[in-house]
């Protein structure tokens, strides 16, 4: 798809939005943003946060980079750190999601020892995935290792988030909840990390368990 096609789609989309969502767009322009969540995901073009979550404009504050990384505070990337400051410290989002995906090329490159030597910036970035690759281990097939590494990478980033005093303070104050997701592109399905079970479970199962817990509390 060339730039002309992208611009054509943009013009068509804008016309459609103005026809059907004029009042909603005016509200966003007049009242600013108050997103429900900060979403940290992969740059992969196949994983679109708003489509994945069926979210309209204004619902998600989005950060995307290769392999959905959050470098720890002592190795912080300014763009990620700035987004954390703004979304959590200023917008006070109540939820923070780290979403990986099966078939992540960044995770696979890290498993393979890195990208080609001339890609210095990419290789520096991929070093942030090394702890997840080590945690995933070498048991099973390459596909199984890859899947485990993708899941481990999400958990490592959740741990890295807690190295930021702002995030840790918000979590301890229960004003912010952290969530780990993995998206299966082929199945259009989400796996959600369930801390009670210590593993990723299908989103439907997670919601049923959550509803059952809430019923017990009533």
LOTI-168963 format. One record per residue (C-alpha): residue in three letters; residue number from 0; x, y, z. Coordinates in nm, 2 decimals. Each point is the difference from the previous one (the first is absolute). Example, Ala and Ser with C-alpha at 12.3 -4.5 7.8 and 13.67 -1.06 7.14 Angstrom:
- r / k / X / Y / Z
- ALA / 0 / 1.23 / -0.45 / 0.78
- SER / 1 / 0.14 / 0.34 / -0.07
//
This chain:
- r / k / X / Y / Z
- UNK / 0 / 0.00 / 0.00 / 0.00
- UNK / 1 / 0.15 / 0.33 / -0.11
- UNK / 2 / -0.04 / 0.34 / 0.17
- UNK / 3 / -0.27 / 0.10 / -0.24
- UNK / 4 / -0.21 / -0.30 / 0.10
- UNK / 5 / 0.05 / 0.08 / 0.37
- UNK / 6 / -0.10 / 0.36 / -0.05
- UNK / 7 / -0.31 / -0.10 / -0.20
- UNK / 8 / -0.11 / -0.23 / 0.28
- UNK / 9 / 0.06 / 0.29 / 0.25
- UNK / 10 / -0.22 / 0.23 / -0.20
- UNK / 11 / -0.28 / -0.26 / -0.02
- UNK / 12 / 0.03 / -0.08 / 0.37
- UNK / 13 / -0.02 / 0.37 / 0.10
- UNK / 14 / -0.31 / 0.04 / -0.22
- UNK / 15 / -0.16 / -0.30 / 0.17
- UNK / 16 / 0.08 / 0.12 / 0.35
- UNK / 17 / -0.13 / 0.35 / -0.07
- UNK / 18 / -0.32 / -0.15 / -0.13
- UNK / 19 / -0.07 / -0.24 / 0.28
- UNK / 20 / 0.21 / 0.13 / 0.30
- UNK / 21 / 0.00 / 0.38 / -0.02
- UNK / 22 / -0.13 / 0.05 / 0.36
- UNK / 23 / 0.24 / -0.25 / 0.14
- UNK / 24 / 0.30 / 0.16 / -0.17
- UNK / 25 / -0.11 / 0.34 / 0.12
- UNK / 26 / -0.02 / -0.13 / 0.35
- UNK / 27 / 0.36 / -0.13 / -0.02
- UNK / 28 / 0.12 / 0.32 / -0.14
- UNK / 29 / -0.17 / 0.21 / 0.26
- UNK / 30 / 0.06 / -0.21 / 0.31
- UNK / 31 / 0.34 / -0.16 / -0.06
- UNK / 32 / 0.09 / -0.36 / 0.08
- UNK / 33 / -0.08 / -0.22 / 0.29
- UNK / 34 / 0.11 / -0.34 / -0.11
- UNK / 35 / -0.09 / -0.32 / 0.19
- UNK / 36 / 0.34 / -0.16 / -0.04
- UNK / 37 / 0.36 / 0.04 / -0.10
- UNK / 38 / 0.07 / -0.27 / -0.26
- UNK / 39 / 0.36 / -0.11 / -0.07
- UNK / 40 / 0.02 / -0.22 / -0.30
- UNK / 41 / 0.21 / -0.12 / -0.29
- UNK / 42 / 0.06 / 0.21 / -0.31
- UNK / 43 / -0.11 / -0.30 / -0.21
- UNK / 44 / -0.24 / 0.12 / -0.27
- UNK / 45 / -0.22 / -0.30 / 0.05
- UNK / 46 / -0.09 / 0.09 / 0.36
- UNK / 47 / -0.21 / 0.32 / 0.02
- UNK / 48 / -0.09 / 0.09 / 0.35
- UNK / 49 / -0.33 / 0.18 / -0.08
- UNK / 50 / -0.12 / -0.29 / -0.21
- UNK / 51 / 0.11 / -0.26 / 0.25
- UNK / 52 / -0.19 / 0.17 / 0.28
- UNK / 53 / -0.29 / 0.14 / -0.21
- UNK / 54 / 0.10 / 0.34 / 0.14
- UNK / 55 / -0.12 / 0.33 / -0.14
- UNK / 56 / 0.23 / 0.31 / -0.01
- UNK / 57 / 0.08 / 0.13 / 0.35
- UNK / 58 / -0.02 / -0.33 / 0.18
- UNK / 59 / 0.37 / -0.11 / -0.03
- UNK / 60 / 0.33 / 0.18 / 0.06
- UNK / 61 / 0.23 / -0.20 / -0.22
- UNK / 62 / 0.37 / -0.08 / 0.00
- UNK / 63 / 0.14 / -0.23 / -0.26
- UNK / 64 / 0.35 / -0.12 / -0.06
- UNK / 65 / 0.17 / -0.32 / -0.12
- UNK / 66 / -0.10 / -0.29 / 0.24
- UNK / 67 / -0.20 / 0.22 / 0.24
- UNK / 68 / 0.30 / 0.08 / 0.22
- UNK / 69 / 0.02 / 0.21 / 0.31
- UNK / 70 / 0.36 / 0.05 / 0.09
- UNK / 71 / 0.05 / 0.01 / 0.38
- UNK / 72 / 0.04 / 0.34 / 0.16
- UNK / 73 / 0.38 / -0.02 / 0.02
- UNK / 74 / 0.01 / -0.06 / -0.38
- UNK / 75 / -0.31 / 0.20 / -0.08
- UNK / 76 / -0.09 / 0.09 / -0.35
- UNK / 77 / -0.11 / 0.37 / 0.00
- UNK / 78 / -0.30 / -0.06 / -0.22
- UNK / 79 / -0.14 / -0.28 / 0.21
- UNK / 80 / 0.08 / 0.18 / 0.33
- UNK / 81 / -0.16 / 0.32 / -0.13
- UNK / 82 / -0.32 / -0.19 / -0.09
- UNK / 83 / -0.01 / -0.16 / 0.34
- UNK / 84 / 0.03 / 0.34 / 0.17
- UNK / 85 / -0.27 / 0.15 / -0.21
- UNK / 86 / -0.25 / -0.28 / -0.01
- UNK / 87 / 0.03 / -0.10 / 0.37
- UNK / 88 / 0.12 / 0.32 / 0.16
- UNK / 89 / -0.21 / 0.25 / -0.20
- UNK / 90 / -0.29 / -0.19 / -0.15
- UNK / 91 / -0.03 / -0.24 / 0.29
- UNK / 92 / -0.10 / -0.30 / -0.21
- UNK / 93 / -0.14 / -0.28 / 0.22
- UNK / 94 / 0.14 / -0.28 / -0.21
- UNK / 95 / 0.33 / -0.08 / -0.17
- UNK / 96 / 0.02 / -0.29 / -0.25
- UNK / 97 / 0.31 / -0.16 / -0.14
- UNK / 98 / -0.10 / -0.19 / -0.31
- UNK / 99 / 0.23 / -0.24 / -0.19
- UNK / 100 / -0.10 / -0.23 / -0.28
- UNK / 101 / 0.08 / -0.34 / -0.13
- UNK / 102 / 0.24 / 0.00 / -0.29
- UNK / 103 / 0.18 / 0.31 / 0.12
- UNK / 104 / 0.30 / 0.06 / -0.23
- UNK / 105 / 0.18 / 0.19 / 0.27
- UNK / 106 / -0.01 / -0.29 / 0.24
- UNK / 107 / 0.10 / -0.24 / -0.27
- UNK / 108 / 0.30 / 0.22 / -0.09
- UNK / 109 / 0.11 / 0.01 / 0.36
- UNK / 110 / -0.03 / -0.38 / 0.02
- UNK / 111 / 0.22 / -0.02 / -0.31
- UNK / 112 / 0.27 / 0.21 / 0.16
- UNK / 113 / -0.10 / 0.33 / -0.15
- UNK / 114 / -0.04 / 0.17 / -0.34
- UNK / 115 / 0.26 / 0.05 / -0.27
- UNK / 116 / 0.31 / 0.18 / 0.13
- UNK / 117 / -0.06 / 0.33 / -0.19
- UNK / 118 / -0.33 / 0.06 / 0.19
- UNK / 119 / 0.17 / 0.14 / 0.31
- UNK / 120 / -0.30 / 0.18 / 0.14
- UNK / 121 / -0.22 / -0.31 / -0.05
- UNK / 122 / 0.25 / -0.23 / 0.17
- UNK / 123 / 0.03 / 0.24 / 0.29
- UNK / 124 / -0.37 / -0.01 / 0.04
- UNK / 125 / -0.03 / -0.38 / -0.03
- UNK / 126 / 0.23 / -0.04 / 0.30
- UNK / 127 / -0.30 / 0.10 / 0.21
- UNK / 128 / -0.17 / -0.33 / -0.10
- UNK / 129 / 0.29 / -0.22 / 0.12
- UNK / 130 / -0.14 / -0.06 / 0.35
- UNK / 131 / -0.32 / -0.13 / -0.15
- UNK / 132 / 0.18 / -0.23 / -0.23
- UNK / 133 / 0.20 / -0.14 / 0.29
- UNK / 134 / -0.31 / -0.04 / 0.21
- UNK / 135 / -0.18 / -0.19 / -0.28
- UNK / 136 / 0.26 / -0.28 / -0.01
- UNK / 137 / 0.08 / -0.24 / -0.28
- UNK / 138 / -0.25 / -0.28 / 0.06
- UNK / 139 / -0.24 / -0.11 / -0.27
- UNK / 140 / -0.01 / 0.11 / -0.36
- UNK / 141 / 0.12 / 0.33 / -0.13
- UNK / 142 / -0.37 / 0.11 / -0.04
- UNK / 143 / -0.06 / -0.09 / 0.37
- UNK / 144 / 0.31 / 0.19 / 0.11
- UNK / 145 / -0.11 / 0.30 / -0.21
- UNK / 146 / -0.34 / 0.00 / 0.16
- UNK / 147 / 0.14 / -0.02 / 0.35
- UNK / 148 / 0.25 / 0.28 / -0.08
- UNK / 149 / -0.28 / 0.23 / -0.12
- UNK / 150 / -0.19 / -0.06 / 0.33
- UNK / 151 / 0.31 / 0.03 / 0.21
- UNK / 152 / 0.08 / 0.33 / -0.17
- UNK / 153 / -0.33 / 0.15 / 0.10
- UNK / 154 / 0.07 / -0.10 / 0.36
- UNK / 155 / 0.35 / 0.14 / -0.01
- UNK / 156 / -0.14 / 0.34 / -0.12
- UNK / 157 / -0.26 / -0.01 / 0.28
- UNK / 158 / 0.28 / -0.05 / 0.25
- UNK / 159 / 0.20 / 0.28 / -0.16
- UNK / 160 / -0.30 / 0.24 / 0.04
- UNK / 161 / 0.03 / -0.05 / 0.37
- UNK / 162 / 0.35 / 0.14 / 0.00
- UNK / 163 / -0.15 / 0.34 / -0.07
- UNK / 164 / -0.10 / 0.17 / 0.33
- UNK / 165 / -0.30 / 0.17 / -0.16
- UNK / 166 / -0.14 / -0.34 / -0.11
- UNK / 167 / 0.08 / -0.18 / 0.32
- UNK / 168 / -0.16 / 0.27 / 0.21
- UNK / 169 / -0.32 / 0.00 / -0.22
- UNK / 170 / -0.02 / -0.38 / 0.02
- UNK / 171 / 0.05 / -0.01 / 0.38
- UNK / 172 / -0.26 / 0.27 / 0.03
- UNK / 173 / -0.24 / -0.22 / -0.21
- UNK / 174 / -0.06 / 0.29 / -0.24
- UNK / 175 / 0.17 / -0.19 / -0.28
- UNK / 176 / -0.04 / -0.37 / -0.11
- UNK / 177 / 0.26 / -0.17 / -0.22
- UNK / 178 / -0.11 / -0.26 / -0.26
- UNK / 179 / 0.19 / -0.24 / -0.22
- UNK / 180 / -0.15 / -0.11 / -0.33
- UNK / 181 / 0.12 / -0.21 / -0.29
- UNK / 182 / -0.19 / 0.02 / -0.33
- UNK / 183 / -0.03 / -0.30 / -0.24
- UNK / 184 / -0.02 / 0.16 / -0.34
- UNK / 185 / -0.12 / -0.31 / -0.18
- UNK / 186 / -0.27 / -0.08 / 0.25
- UNK / 187 / -0.09 / 0.36 / 0.07
- UNK / 188 / 0.01 / -0.10 / 0.37
- UNK / 189 / 0.15 / 0.15 / 0.31
- UNK / 190 / 0.18 / -0.18 / 0.29
- UNK / 191 / 0.00 / 0.19 / 0.33
- UNK / 192 / 0.25 / -0.05 / 0.28
- UNK / 193 / -0.18 / -0.14 / 0.30
- UNK / 194 / 0.21 / 0.06 / 0.31
- UNK / 195 / -0.20 / -0.25 / 0.20
- UNK / 196 / 0.10 / -0.28 / -0.23
- UNK / 197 / 0.33 / 0.14 / -0.10
- UNK / 198 / -0.06 / -0.05 / -0.37
- UNK / 199 / -0.17 / 0.15 / -0.31
- UNK / 200 / -0.36 / -0.11 / -0.05
- UNK / 201 / -0.26 / 0.07 / -0.27
- UNK / 202 / -0.17 / 0.33 / 0.06
- UNK / 203 / -0.34 / -0.16 / 0.02
- UNK / 204 / 0.11 / -0.23 / 0.28
- UNK / 205 / 0.16 / 0.29 / 0.18
- UNK / 206 / -0.32 / 0.21 / -0.01
- UNK / 207 / -0.21 / -0.30 / 0.12
- UNK / 208 / 0.23 / -0.05 / 0.29
- UNK / 209 / -0.01 / 0.37 / 0.08
- UNK / 210 / -0.38 / 0.01 / -0.02
- UNK / 211 / -0.01 / -0.30 / 0.24
- UNK / 212 / 0.23 / 0.17 / 0.25
- UNK / 213 / -0.22 / 0.32 / -0.01
- UNK / 214 / -0.31 / -0.21 / 0.06
- UNK / 215 / 0.16 / -0.16 / 0.31
- UNK / 216 / 0.08 / 0.35 / 0.13
- UNK / 217 / -0.37 / 0.11 / -0.02
//
